[in-house]
Amino acid sequence: MPIGYFSLILHAHLPFVRHPEYPEFLEEDWLYEAITEVYLPLVFILQNLHESGAKPRLAMNVSPPLCEMLADKLLETRYTRHLENLFELAKKELTRVQREEPQFTDVVKMYADNLSISLMLWNDKYKKNLINAFRQLQEEGVLEIITCGATHGFLPLISTEESRRAQIQIAVNNYQKHFGRKPRGIWLPECAYEPGIENLLKDAGIEYFIGDSHAILYGEPRPRYGVHAPVVCPNGVAVFARDIETSEQVWSAEVGYPGNAAYREFYRDIGWDLPLDYLKPHLHKDGTRRHLGLKYYRVSGRDVSTGDKQPYVPDWARQQAATDAADFVGKRVRQAYKLRETFDGHTPIVAAPYDAELYGHWWFEGPQFLDFLFQELRDKKDLISPITPGDFLDARIPIQIQQPSASSWGANGYYKVWLNEGNSWMYPYQHDAERRMTELANKYNEPTEIEQRALNQIARELLLAQSSDWAFQIYQGTTVQYSSNRFKAHIHRFNLLATALDDGDINEELLAEIERRDNIFQEIDYRIYRS
């Protein structure tokens, strides 16, 4: 038995953004950036580690909205165009900087090489299907893929039991569609928990969930091993909670690794730096400046202003990633020794949940860090063993029974990020729709074909309105208008279709257009909302 266990858990999620009514749409870039900077590198690195014998092992949530977008042919085609455009820009930039700004030659060459490889992986190796790539990694024993809420709905703020149940059961059904099996675990959306949710999880066949530190630390009775062992709810569903120390070492803007001077600066992008006429062929048709993903500067120092950043040196950053990975594993070893001594010989597990988008998007070198991390863990496997929550449960190690506390991984561990003076206006509309959804599901026992289509679409609109991403982005002050409009649009479509259904006056042409736009969860059955 090792001194301790380490469980890396990545949360890959984006809100469902798909706009077939426009030839281009700015917020769709969220997906395209994540594929290029996060998902493709992660799949490639994990596959290489596996084939080299490094035996990486981690858990990863691939959320239902992300699965649906990755499987969507329209978005697949648009992403291919996006990637080809970016590669053409990188090649054009390589010619320019060699002539005008040779200090950027190495970083632009890195982009050109990376994008060339990305195109090859996307088109040839993975056949434009990352779902199958993730599924293969699970079948090879690298990943333990878990699920999330159907649309990342913040469960404690959903008003009816039927709607909470639907968020979980629809997620389980969608997981089975994409991965050919049932999920063992779930990343609760925003790690938001309140007592009673575990009963819905058990009914759906879920064995464990990922929660915040507060869930266990403030549960009853007090946890014998803090967050360094799971607990099990009275109904048998286990809880794995976030270790604060590992979170700070990677996530913190003040003391975390991504703030190192050698790493790439996120906020300096050629989309804002270079002449507009030069960039126009690579922007959307409206010519609006935006982040293009080619960033030529490094952090340079915590107190260095954006305009004074220094050129990025890929070799320096890669060396720093190796150094930080070794430091991280060394600290896990020391942490395990200390915890084992504190716990009178009990072997601790350190659960380290992160947003997957941190690794590659916000922290460009994050995938390299993970590559070096699993190589370090291979060399120290007798001290620290990488496992998943499912592996831990399979080991049949005795687990304390506890009633976890209400919590989330938002500010201060509670719910204020998703319910505050800026976004509280949303919930009366959402809650009215939740009650009405159950009424409709109960009312229509033998619907006609068009009534059934309308009922299923009404369910989709409710699910999309419930996404916690809208309230989060309003609180953060980012894309406030888009998030508000998305919520309002889904509530509007919900009410429009529900009223037409009750009036017996469904406009089939309008229904078809809404189905075309909001086509998530083709397998959905509205009856899941029955009481």
Beta strands, then each sheet from edge to edge (+ up, - down):
strand 1: 4-12
strand 2: 58-62
strand 3: 143-146
strand 4: 185-187
strand 5: 208-211
strand 6: 231-232
strand 7: 238-241
strand 8: 349-355
strand 9: 384-386
strand 10: 400-401
sheet 1: 3+ 2+ 1+ 8+
sheet 2: 3+ 2+ 1+ 9+
sheet 3: 4+ 5+ 7+ 6- 10-
end
